[in-house]
Amino acid sequence: MSVGIGGMEIKTKYNENDLLYIIEKEKYETKCIYCNGTGKVKIKDKKFDCPNCNGKGKTEEELKWDVIDCKVPEKIYIEIEDGIVEVYYVFRWGDCPEYIKEEDCFSNRGEAFKECKRRNRNESRGTNKVDR
Ligand SMILES: [Zn+2]
Protein backbone atom coordinates (compact mmCIF):
# COMPACT_ATOMS: atom_id res chain seq x y z
CA MET A 1 0.00 0.00 0.00
CA SER A 2 1.16 3.57 -0.42
CA VAL A 3 0.20 6.56 1.68
CA GLY A 4 0.43 10.15 0.50
CA ILE A 5 1.83 12.64 2.96
CA GLY A 6 2.68 16.21 2.10
CA GLY A 7 3.24 15.43 -1.52
CA MET A 8 5.32 12.39 -0.73
CA GLU A 9 4.23 8.89 -1.57
CA ILE A 10 5.29 6.48 1.13
CA LYS A 11 5.22 2.82 0.30
CA THR A 12 4.35 0.54 3.16
CA LYS A 13 5.14 -3.14 3.29
CA TYR A 14 1.66 -4.17 4.42
CA ASN A 15 -1.90 -3.02 4.03
CA GLU A 16 -4.21 -1.66 6.66
CA ASN A 17 -6.33 -4.81 6.70
CA ASP A 18 -3.49 -7.34 6.67
CA LEU A 19 -3.24 -9.78 9.54
CA LEU A 20 0.19 -9.17 11.01
CA TYR A 21 2.37 -11.12 13.38
CA ILE A 22 3.97 -8.82 15.92
CA ILE A 23 7.29 -9.50 17.55
CA GLU A 24 8.49 -7.85 20.71
CA LYS A 25 11.22 -8.22 23.25
CA GLU A 26 9.65 -10.05 26.13
CA LYS A 27 10.74 -10.66 29.66
CA TYR A 28 11.36 -14.18 30.81
CA GLU A 29 12.16 -15.66 34.14
CA THR A 30 14.55 -18.52 34.06
CA LYS A 31 14.60 -21.38 36.50
CA CYS A 32 17.58 -21.18 38.83
CA ILE A 33 20.10 -23.79 37.84
CA TYR A 34 21.65 -24.07 41.31
CA CYS A 35 18.53 -25.12 43.18
CA ASN A 36 16.63 -26.40 40.13
CA GLY A 37 13.78 -23.98 40.79
CA THR A 38 13.10 -25.11 44.37
CA GLY A 39 14.68 -22.07 46.04
CA LYS A 40 16.48 -24.34 48.51
CA VAL A 41 19.89 -25.92 48.51
CA LYS A 42 20.91 -28.79 50.73
CA ILE A 43 24.21 -28.66 52.54
CA LYS A 44 24.99 -31.63 54.82
CA ASP A 45 21.31 -32.62 55.16
CA LYS A 46 20.25 -29.11 56.07
CA LYS A 47 18.26 -26.96 53.69
CA PHE A 48 19.17 -23.33 53.08
CA ASP A 49 17.78 -20.59 50.89
CA CYS A 50 19.57 -20.77 47.59
CA PRO A 51 22.20 -18.01 47.53
CA ASN A 52 21.96 -17.63 43.78
CA CYS A 53 18.26 -16.77 43.60
CA ASN A 54 17.69 -15.81 47.26
CA GLY A 55 15.16 -18.60 47.69
CA LYS A 56 12.96 -17.52 44.83
CA GLY A 57 13.78 -20.42 42.57
CA LYS A 58 14.01 -18.09 39.61
CA THR A 59 16.73 -15.84 38.39
CA GLU A 60 16.41 -12.42 36.89
CA GLU A 61 14.55 -11.87 33.73
CA GLU A 62 16.11 -12.39 30.41
CA LEU A 63 14.96 -10.46 27.40
CA LYS A 64 14.09 -12.39 24.29
CA TRP A 65 12.32 -11.63 21.06
CA ASP A 66 9.08 -13.50 20.66
CA VAL A 67 5.91 -13.39 18.60
CA ILE A 68 3.47 -11.74 20.99
CA ASP A 69 0.29 -11.58 18.96
CA CYS A 70 -1.27 -11.54 15.56
CA LYS A 71 -3.70 -8.76 14.77
CA VAL A 72 -5.06 -6.52 12.07
CA PRO A 73 -3.77 -2.97 12.54
CA GLU A 74 -6.22 -0.15 13.23
CA LYS A 75 -4.28 2.18 11.03
CA ILE A 76 -0.90 2.95 9.60
CA TYR A 77 1.03 5.80 11.11
CA ILE A 78 3.89 7.47 9.30
CA GLU A 79 6.46 9.62 10.95
CA ILE A 80 8.94 11.70 9.04
CA GLU A 81 11.80 13.20 10.94
CA ASP A 82 14.83 14.74 9.25
CA GLY A 83 13.88 13.02 6.06
CA ILE A 84 13.82 9.60 7.69
CA VAL A 85 10.57 7.79 7.23
CA GLU A 86 9.34 5.44 9.93
CA VAL A 87 6.29 3.34 9.31
CA TYR A 88 4.27 2.23 12.30
CA TYR A 89 1.27 -0.06 12.50
CA VAL A 90 -1.16 0.90 15.20
CA PHE A 91 -2.72 -2.00 17.10
CA ARG A 92 -5.13 -1.90 19.96
CA TRP A 93 -4.86 -3.89 23.14
CA GLY A 94 -7.82 -3.05 25.33
CA ASP A 95 -7.97 0.72 25.62
CA CYS A 96 -4.49 1.60 24.56
CA PRO A 97 -3.18 1.83 21.05
CA GLU A 98 0.33 0.64 20.48
CA TYR A 99 2.65 1.74 17.75
CA ILE A 100 4.71 -1.09 16.33
CA LYS A 101 7.51 -0.44 13.88
CA GLU A 102 7.23 -1.97 10.44
CA GLU A 103 10.37 -4.01 11.00
CA ASP A 104 8.62 -5.75 13.92
CA CYS A 105 5.59 -6.80 11.88
CA PHE A 106 5.32 -9.83 9.63
CA SER A 107 2.58 -11.19 7.44
CA ASN A 108 3.81 -14.72 7.86
CA ARG A 109 4.11 -16.63 11.13
CA GLY A 110 7.15 -18.59 10.05
CA GLU A 111 9.02 -15.45 9.04
CA ALA A 112 8.18 -13.77 12.35
CA PHE A 113 9.61 -16.71 14.30
CA LYS A 114 12.65 -16.86 12.09
CA GLU A 115 13.37 -13.18 12.73
CA CYS A 116 12.99 -13.68 16.51
CA LYS A 117 15.48 -16.52 16.38
CA ARG A 118 17.90 -14.44 14.32
CA ARG A 119 17.72 -11.45 16.67
CA ASN A 120 18.06 -13.58 19.79
CA ARG A 121 21.10 -15.30 18.31
CA ASN A 122 22.71 -12.02 17.29
CA GLU A 123 22.09 -10.43 20.64
CA SER A 124 23.46 -13.31 22.68
CA ARG A 125 26.54 -13.30 20.48
CA GLY A 126 26.88 -9.58 21.14
CA THR A 127 26.79 -10.06 24.92
CA ASN A 128 29.50 -12.68 24.77
CA LYS A 129 31.75 -10.25 23.01
CA VAL A 130 31.32 -7.64 25.73
CA ASP A 131 32.24 -10.18 28.40
CA ARG A 132 35.62 -10.93 26.91
ZN1 LIG B 1 18.33 -20.98 43.28
py3Dmol code that shows the C-alpha trace and the ligand (Angstrom):
import py3Dmol

protein = """\
ATOM      1  CA  MET A   1       0.000   0.000   0.000  1.00  0.00           C
ATOM      2  CA  SER A   2       1.160   3.574  -0.423  1.00  0.00           C
ATOM      3  CA  VAL A   3       0.201   6.560   1.684  1.00  0.00           C
ATOM      4  CA  GLY A   4       0.433  10.147   0.495  1.00  0.00           C
ATOM      5  CA  ILE A   5       1.834  12.639   2.961  1.00  0.00           C
ATOM      6  CA  GLY A   6       2.683  16.209   2.105  1.00  0.00           C
ATOM      7  CA  GLY A   7       3.238  15.429  -1.524  1.00  0.00           C
ATOM      8  CA  MET A   8       5.324  12.385  -0.734  1.00  0.00           C
ATOM      9  CA  GLU A   9       4.235   8.885  -1.570  1.00  0.00           C
ATOM     10  CA  ILE A  10       5.292   6.484   1.133  1.00  0.00           C
ATOM     11  CA  LYS A  11       5.222   2.824   0.305  1.00  0.00           C
ATOM     12  CA  THR A  12       4.346   0.540   3.163  1.00  0.00           C
ATOM     13  CA  LYS A  13       5.142  -3.140   3.293  1.00  0.00           C
ATOM     14  CA  TYR A  14       1.664  -4.173   4.422  1.00  0.00           C
ATOM     15  CA  ASN A  15      -1.897  -3.017   4.027  1.00  0.00           C
ATOM     16  CA  GLU A  16      -4.213  -1.665   6.657  1.00  0.00           C
ATOM     17  CA  ASN A  17      -6.326  -4.812   6.702  1.00  0.00           C
ATOM     18  CA  ASP A  18      -3.495  -7.339   6.675  1.00  0.00           C
ATOM     19  CA  LEU A  19      -3.236  -9.777   9.536  1.00  0.00           C
ATOM     20  CA  LEU A  20       0.193  -9.171  11.010  1.00  0.00           C
ATOM     21  CA  TYR A  21       2.373 -11.124  13.384  1.00  0.00           C
ATOM     22  CA  ILE A  22       3.971  -8.817  15.918  1.00  0.00           C
ATOM     23  CA  ILE A  23       7.285  -9.497  17.547  1.00  0.00           C
ATOM     24  CA  GLU A  24       8.488  -7.851  20.709  1.00  0.00           C
ATOM     25  CA  LYS A  25      11.221  -8.215  23.246  1.00  0.00           C
ATOM     26  CA  GLU A  26       9.652 -10.053  26.127  1.00  0.00           C
ATOM     27  CA  LYS A  27      10.741 -10.665  29.659  1.00  0.00           C
ATOM     28  CA  TYR A  28      11.361 -14.177  30.807  1.00  0.00           C
ATOM     29  CA  GLU A  29      12.155 -15.665  34.135  1.00  0.00           C
ATOM     30  CA  THR A  30      14.546 -18.520  34.063  1.00  0.00           C
ATOM     31  CA  LYS A  31      14.601 -21.381  36.496  1.00  0.00           C
ATOM     32  CA  CYS A  32      17.578 -21.176  38.827  1.00  0.00           C
ATOM     33  CA  ILE A  33      20.103 -23.790  37.837  1.00  0.00           C
ATOM     34  CA  TYR A  34      21.648 -24.075  41.313  1.00  0.00           C
ATOM     35  CA  CYS A  35      18.526 -25.120  43.176  1.00  0.00           C
ATOM     36  CA  ASN A  36      16.635 -26.399  40.126  1.00  0.00           C
ATOM     37  CA  GLY A  37      13.784 -23.984  40.786  1.00  0.00           C
ATOM     38  CA  THR A  38      13.100 -25.105  44.366  1.00  0.00           C
ATOM     39  CA  GLY A  39      14.683 -22.074  46.042  1.00  0.00           C
ATOM     40  CA  LYS A  40      16.483 -24.342  48.505  1.00  0.00           C
ATOM     41  CA  VAL A  41      19.894 -25.923  48.514  1.00  0.00           C
ATOM     42  CA  LYS A  42      20.913 -28.792  50.733  1.00  0.00           C
ATOM     43  CA  ILE A  43      24.214 -28.664  52.545  1.00  0.00           C
ATOM     44  CA  LYS A  44      24.987 -31.630  54.815  1.00  0.00           C
ATOM     45  CA  ASP A  45      21.309 -32.620  55.159  1.00  0.00           C
ATOM     46  CA  LYS A  46      20.254 -29.110  56.066  1.00  0.00           C
ATOM     47  CA  LYS A  47      18.264 -26.957  53.688  1.00  0.00           C
ATOM     48  CA  PHE A  48      19.170 -23.326  53.076  1.00  0.00           C
ATOM     49  CA  ASP A  49      17.777 -20.594  50.891  1.00  0.00           C
ATOM     50  CA  CYS A  50      19.568 -20.767  47.588  1.00  0.00           C
ATOM     51  CA  PRO A  51      22.204 -18.010  47.534  1.00  0.00           C
ATOM     52  CA  ASN A  52      21.959 -17.628  43.778  1.00  0.00           C
ATOM     53  CA  CYS A  53      18.257 -16.773  43.599  1.00  0.00           C
ATOM     54  CA  ASN A  54      17.690 -15.814  47.259  1.00  0.00           C
ATOM     55  CA  GLY A  55      15.164 -18.601  47.691  1.00  0.00           C
ATOM     56  CA  LYS A  56      12.960 -17.516  44.835  1.00  0.00           C
ATOM     57  CA  GLY A  57      13.784 -20.423  42.570  1.00  0.00           C
ATOM     58  CA  LYS A  58      14.010 -18.086  39.609  1.00  0.00           C
ATOM     59  CA  THR A  59      16.731 -15.836  38.387  1.00  0.00           C
ATOM     60  CA  GLU A  60      16.409 -12.420  36.894  1.00  0.00           C
ATOM     61  CA  GLU A  61      14.549 -11.868  33.734  1.00  0.00           C
ATOM     62  CA  GLU A  62      16.110 -12.391  30.411  1.00  0.00           C
ATOM     63  CA  LEU A  63      14.961 -10.459  27.400  1.00  0.00           C
ATOM     64  CA  LYS A  64      14.087 -12.387  24.294  1.00  0.00           C
ATOM     65  CA  TRP A  65      12.322 -11.630  21.059  1.00  0.00           C
ATOM     66  CA  ASP A  66       9.085 -13.499  20.658  1.00  0.00           C
ATOM     67  CA  VAL A  67       5.905 -13.392  18.601  1.00  0.00           C
ATOM     68  CA  ILE A  68       3.474 -11.738  20.994  1.00  0.00           C
ATOM     69  CA  ASP A  69       0.292 -11.580  18.962  1.00  0.00           C
ATOM     70  CA  CYS A  70      -1.275 -11.542  15.560  1.00  0.00           C
ATOM     71  CA  LYS A  71      -3.702  -8.758  14.774  1.00  0.00           C
ATOM     72  CA  VAL A  72      -5.063  -6.518  12.068  1.00  0.00           C
ATOM     73  CA  PRO A  73      -3.770  -2.966  12.537  1.00  0.00           C
ATOM     74  CA  GLU A  74      -6.216  -0.154  13.226  1.00  0.00           C
ATOM     75  CA  LYS A  75      -4.281   2.178  11.029  1.00  0.00           C
ATOM     76  CA  ILE A  76      -0.902   2.948   9.602  1.00  0.00           C
ATOM     77  CA  TYR A  77       1.028   5.802  11.106  1.00  0.00           C
ATOM     78  CA  ILE A  78       3.885   7.465   9.297  1.00  0.00           C
ATOM     79  CA  GLU A  79       6.456   9.622  10.952  1.00  0.00           C
ATOM     80  CA  ILE A  80       8.937  11.701   9.042  1.00  0.00           C
ATOM     81  CA  GLU A  81      11.805  13.204  10.944  1.00  0.00           C
ATOM     82  CA  ASP A  82      14.826  14.738   9.254  1.00  0.00           C
ATOM     83  CA  GLY A  83      13.876  13.019   6.060  1.00  0.00           C
ATOM     84  CA  ILE A  84      13.822   9.596   7.691  1.00  0.00           C
ATOM     85  CA  VAL A  85      10.567   7.793   7.227  1.00  0.00           C
ATOM     86  CA  GLU A  86       9.342   5.443   9.934  1.00  0.00           C
ATOM     87  CA  VAL A  87       6.291   3.336   9.309  1.00  0.00           C
ATOM     88  CA  TYR A  88       4.269   2.228  12.305  1.00  0.00           C
ATOM     89  CA  TYR A  89       1.269  -0.065  12.497  1.00  0.00           C
ATOM     90  CA  VAL A  90      -1.161   0.896  15.199  1.00  0.00           C
ATOM     91  CA  PHE A  91      -2.722  -2.004  17.102  1.00  0.00           C
ATOM     92  CA  ARG A  92      -5.130  -1.899  19.957  1.00  0.00           C
ATOM     93  CA  TRP A  93      -4.857  -3.894  23.140  1.00  0.00           C
ATOM     94  CA  GLY A  94      -7.821  -3.048  25.327  1.00  0.00           C
ATOM     95  CA  ASP A  95      -7.968   0.718  25.619  1.00  0.00           C
ATOM     96  CA  CYS A  96      -4.491   1.604  24.563  1.00  0.00           C
ATOM     97  CA  PRO A  97      -3.184   1.833  21.054  1.00  0.00           C
ATOM     98  CA  GLU A  98       0.329   0.635  20.479  1.00  0.00           C
ATOM     99  CA  TYR A  99       2.655   1.740  17.746  1.00  0.00           C
ATOM    100  CA  ILE A 100       4.712  -1.090  16.335  1.00  0.00           C
ATOM    101  CA  LYS A 101       7.507  -0.440  13.880  1.00  0.00           C
ATOM    102  CA  GLU A 102       7.228  -1.970  10.444  1.00  0.00           C
ATOM    103  CA  GLU A 103      10.366  -4.013  11.005  1.00  0.00           C
ATOM    104  CA  ASP A 104       8.621  -5.753  13.922  1.00  0.00           C
ATOM    105  CA  CYS A 105       5.587  -6.796  11.880  1.00  0.00           C
ATOM    106  CA  PHE A 106       5.321  -9.835   9.635  1.00  0.00           C
ATOM    107  CA  SER A 107       2.583 -11.188   7.435  1.00  0.00           C
ATOM    108  CA  ASN A 108       3.812 -14.717   7.860  1.00  0.00           C
ATOM    109  CA  ARG A 109       4.112 -16.628  11.128  1.00  0.00           C
ATOM    110  CA  GLY A 110       7.153 -18.587  10.049  1.00  0.00           C
ATOM    111  CA  GLU A 111       9.016 -15.447   9.045  1.00  0.00           C
ATOM    112  CA  ALA A 112       8.175 -13.775  12.347  1.00  0.00           C
ATOM    113  CA  PHE A 113       9.608 -16.710  14.302  1.00  0.00           C
ATOM    114  CA  LYS A 114      12.655 -16.861  12.095  1.00  0.00           C
ATOM    115  CA  GLU A 115      13.370 -13.176  12.732  1.00  0.00           C
ATOM    116  CA  CYS A 116      12.993 -13.683  16.506  1.00  0.00           C
ATOM    117  CA  LYS A 117      15.483 -16.520  16.383  1.00  0.00           C
ATOM    118  CA  ARG A 118      17.896 -14.437  14.321  1.00  0.00           C
ATOM    119  CA  ARG A 119      17.719 -11.446  16.674  1.00  0.00           C
ATOM    120  CA  ASN A 120      18.058 -13.581  19.790  1.00  0.00           C
ATOM    121  CA  ARG A 121      21.096 -15.296  18.312  1.00  0.00           C
ATOM    122  CA  ASN A 122      22.711 -12.023  17.287  1.00  0.00           C
ATOM    123  CA  GLU A 123      22.094 -10.432  20.637  1.00  0.00           C
ATOM    124  CA  SER A 124      23.457 -13.307  22.682  1.00  0.00           C
ATOM    125  CA  ARG A 125      26.544 -13.296  20.483  1.00  0.00           C
ATOM    126  CA  GLY A 126      26.882  -9.578  21.139  1.00  0.00           C
ATOM    127  CA  THR A 127      26.793 -10.060  24.918  1.00  0.00           C
ATOM    128  CA  ASN A 128      29.495 -12.683  24.773  1.00  0.00           C
ATOM    129  CA  LYS A 129      31.754 -10.254  23.014  1.00  0.00           C
ATOM    130  CA  VAL A 130      31.321  -7.638  25.730  1.00  0.00           C
ATOM    131  CA  ASP A 131      32.245 -10.178  28.398  1.00  0.00           C
ATOM    132  CA  ARG A 132      35.618 -10.930  26.914  1.00  0.00           C
TER     133      ARG A 132
END
"""
ligand_1 = """\
1
ZN
Zn 18.330 -20.980 43.280
"""
view = py3Dmol.view(width=600, height=400)
view.addModel(protein, "pdb")
view.setStyle({"model": 0}, {"cartoon": {"style": "trace"}})
view.addModel(ligand_1, "xyz")
view.setStyle({"model": 1}, {"stick": {}})
view.zoomTo()
view.show()
